[in-house]
Amino acid sequence: MDIVLIRHPAVALDAGVCYGYSDVALAGDAEASASALALRLATLQVPPPRVLMSSPLTRCATLASVMANDFGCALSHDDRLKEMDFGTWEQQRWDAIDRAELDEWAANFDHARAHGGESVAQFVGRVRAWFDAFALTRELTPAYVVTHAGVIRAIASMVLDVPLERCLRWSLAMAGIVWLRRDDEAQQWSLVRWNA
């Protein structure tokens, strides 16, 4: 069972802006990004998808639509694949957010909600619900999932049994590829590629 997680390319916002749940556009052309990704996927010898899944946010959905058309496969969108909801921090510069609120979040990483959006635990629970449903559909693999850095790290944390705080330290570039494989006999996931 193969799942290939693809982070969306760069967005049309300045660096340093919090934009988790916000619907922002890609900075570049979706067709060019899809072509570049297809070339990288082929170079990595990633099997082509039987299905493509995506966050419905524009920065993922536009790329996923082009890729699904290019690969000739089905495309579905799921709200559970959206990035974390940062509430009142959305569209603010990270360095402009009240330091006390950031410290409160860091001190209670899983459950703090100083911004009024989702806690990390709520976000991970949402992503887990999607992943648990996906894992029941082995006939849909290989599957490509166009989503967000937070979602990719949450899934990697779950399947590789690595603390999320550790996964947050792993570099994940815009348009980065993460390839996970499950050995059904051993019932164990492995990491084939990270940030390819």
C-alpha positions as CSV (number, residue, x, y, z in Angstrom):
1,M,0.0,0.0,0.0
2,D,1.6,3.3,-1.2
3,I,0.6,6.8,-0.3
4,V,2.4,9.7,-1.7
5,L,1.9,13.0,0.2
6,I,2.6,16.2,-1.8
7,R,2.9,19.6,-0.2
8,H,1.4,22.4,-2.2
9,P,3.9,24.7,-4.0
10,A,4.6,28.3,-2.8
11,V,1.7,30.6,-2.2
12,A,1.0,34.2,-3.2
13,L,1.8,35.6,0.3
14,D,4.8,37.1,1.8
15,A,7.1,34.8,3.8
16,G,6.4,34.8,7.6
17,V,2.6,35.0,7.3
18,C,0.4,32.5,9.2
19,Y,-2.1,31.1,6.6
20,G,-3.1,27.7,7.8
21,Y,-6.8,27.4,7.2
22,S,-6.9,30.5,5.0
23,D,-7.7,30.0,1.3
24,V,-4.8,31.5,-0.6
25,A,-3.7,31.1,-4.2
26,L,-0.5,29.6,-5.5
27,A,2.2,32.0,-6.4
28,G,3.0,30.2,-9.7
29,D,1.2,28.3,-12.4
30,A,-0.5,25.0,-11.5
31,E,0.3,23.4,-14.8
32,A,4.0,24.2,-14.6
33,S,4.1,22.9,-11.0
34,A,2.2,19.7,-12.0
35,S,4.7,19.1,-14.8
36,A,7.7,19.6,-12.5
37,L,6.2,17.2,-9.9
38,A,5.4,14.6,-12.6
39,L,9.1,14.6,-13.7
40,R,10.3,14.3,-10.1
41,L,7.9,11.5,-9.3
42,A,9.0,9.6,-12.4
43,T,12.6,10.1,-11.5
44,L,11.9,8.7,-8.1
45,Q,10.1,5.8,-9.7
46,V,7.0,6.5,-7.8
47,P,4.1,4.3,-9.2
48,P,1.4,6.4,-10.9
49,P,-1.7,7.1,-8.8
50,R,-5.0,5.1,-9.1
51,V,-6.6,8.0,-7.3
52,L,-5.7,11.6,-6.3
53,M,-7.0,13.2,-3.1
54,S,-6.7,16.8,-2.1
55,S,-7.4,19.5,0.5
56,P,-10.2,21.7,-1.0
57,L,-8.1,24.8,-0.3
58,T,-7.2,26.5,-3.6
59,R,-3.4,26.1,-3.2
60,C,-3.9,22.3,-3.2
61,A,-7.1,21.9,-5.3
62,T,-5.8,23.7,-8.4
63,L,-2.6,21.6,-8.5
64,A,-4.5,18.3,-7.8
65,S,-7.0,19.0,-10.5
66,V,-4.2,19.4,-13.1
67,M,-2.4,16.3,-11.8
68,A,-5.6,14.2,-11.9
69,N,-6.2,15.2,-15.4
70,D,-2.6,14.5,-16.5
71,F,-2.6,11.1,-14.8
72,G,-6.2,10.3,-15.9
73,C,-7.4,9.3,-12.5
74,A,-10.2,10.1,-10.1
75,L,-10.0,13.2,-7.8
76,S,-11.7,13.8,-4.5
77,H,-11.5,16.6,-2.0
78,D,-11.8,16.2,1.8
79,D,-12.1,19.0,4.4
80,R,-10.1,16.8,6.8
81,L,-7.1,17.4,4.6
82,K,-7.1,21.1,5.3
83,E,-4.2,22.7,7.2
84,M,-4.7,23.6,10.9
85,D,-7.1,26.4,11.8
86,F,-5.1,29.1,13.5
87,G,-8.1,31.2,14.3
88,T,-7.3,34.9,14.9
89,W,-3.6,34.3,13.9
90,E,-4.6,33.6,10.3
91,Q,-3.2,36.1,7.8
92,Q,-1.0,37.7,10.5
93,R,2.8,37.8,10.4
94,W,4.2,35.3,12.9
95,D,6.4,38.0,14.4
96,A,3.4,40.2,15.0
97,I,1.5,37.7,17.1
98,D,1.5,38.4,20.8
99,R,4.5,36.7,22.4
100,A,2.5,35.6,25.4
101,E,0.0,33.8,23.2
102,L,2.8,32.0,21.4
103,D,4.4,31.1,24.7
104,E,1.1,29.7,26.0
105,W,0.8,27.6,22.9
106,A,4.4,26.3,23.2
107,A,3.8,25.5,26.9
108,N,0.7,23.4,26.2
109,F,1.4,22.4,22.6
110,D,-1.3,19.7,22.2
111,H,-4.2,21.5,23.8
112,A,-3.7,25.3,23.8
113,R,-6.0,27.4,21.7
114,A,-4.9,31.0,22.4
115,H,-5.9,31.8,18.8
116,G,-9.4,30.4,19.1
117,G,-8.9,28.0,16.2
118,E,-8.0,24.3,16.5
119,S,-5.7,22.8,19.1
120,V,-3.0,20.5,17.8
121,A,-4.9,17.6,19.4
122,Q,-8.1,18.6,17.5
123,F,-6.2,19.0,14.3
124,V,-4.4,15.6,14.6
125,G,-7.8,14.0,15.5
126,R,-9.3,15.4,12.3
127,V,-6.4,14.1,10.2
128,R,-6.4,10.8,11.9
129,A,-10.1,10.4,11.1
130,W,-9.3,10.9,7.4
131,F,-6.4,8.6,7.5
132,D,-8.2,5.8,9.3
133,A,-11.0,5.9,6.6
134,F,-8.3,6.0,3.8
135,A,-6.5,3.0,5.3
136,L,-9.6,0.9,4.7
137,T,-9.5,1.4,1.0
138,R,-6.4,-0.5,-0.1
139,E,-7.8,-0.9,-3.6
140,L,-7.3,2.9,-4.1
141,T,-3.5,2.7,-3.9
142,P,-1.1,4.0,-5.0
143,A,-2.8,7.2,-3.9
144,Y,-1.4,10.7,-4.2
145,V,-2.6,13.3,-1.7
146,V,-2.0,17.0,-2.3
147,T,-2.2,18.7,1.1
148,H,-0.3,20.8,3.6
149,A,2.8,20.5,5.7
150,G,0.9,20.1,9.0
151,V,-1.2,17.3,7.5
152,I,1.8,15.5,6.1
153,R,3.7,15.7,9.4
154,A,0.6,14.5,11.3
155,I,0.3,11.5,9.1
156,A,4.0,10.7,9.3
157,S,3.9,11.0,13.0
158,M,0.9,8.5,13.2
159,V,2.2,5.9,10.8
160,L,5.9,6.0,11.8
161,D,5.1,6.2,15.5
162,V,7.3,9.3,15.9
163,P,6.3,12.2,18.2
164,L,4.8,15.1,16.2
165,E,7.1,17.6,17.9
166,R,10.0,15.6,16.2
167,C,8.3,15.6,12.8
168,L,8.0,19.4,13.0
169,R,11.8,19.6,12.9
170,W,12.0,17.7,9.6
171,S,12.4,20.0,6.7
172,L,9.6,19.9,4.2
173,A,9.9,22.2,1.2
174,M,7.1,23.6,-0.9
175,A,6.1,20.9,-3.4
176,G,8.0,18.4,-1.2
177,I,7.1,14.7,-1.7
178,V,6.7,12.2,1.1
179,W,6.3,8.6,0.1
180,L,5.0,6.1,2.7
181,R,4.5,2.4,2.1
182,R,2.7,-0.2,4.2
183,D,3.7,-3.8,4.3
184,D,0.4,-5.5,4.7
185,E,1.9,-8.8,5.9
186,A,3.9,-7.2,8.7
187,Q,1.2,-4.5,9.2
188,Q,3.9,-1.9,9.4
189,W,4.5,1.4,7.6
190,S,7.9,2.6,6.4
191,L,9.2,5.8,4.9
192,V,10.4,5.5,1.3
193,R,11.2,9.2,0.7
194,W,11.0,12.3,2.8
195,N,11.1,15.8,1.2
196,A,12.1,14.4,-2.2
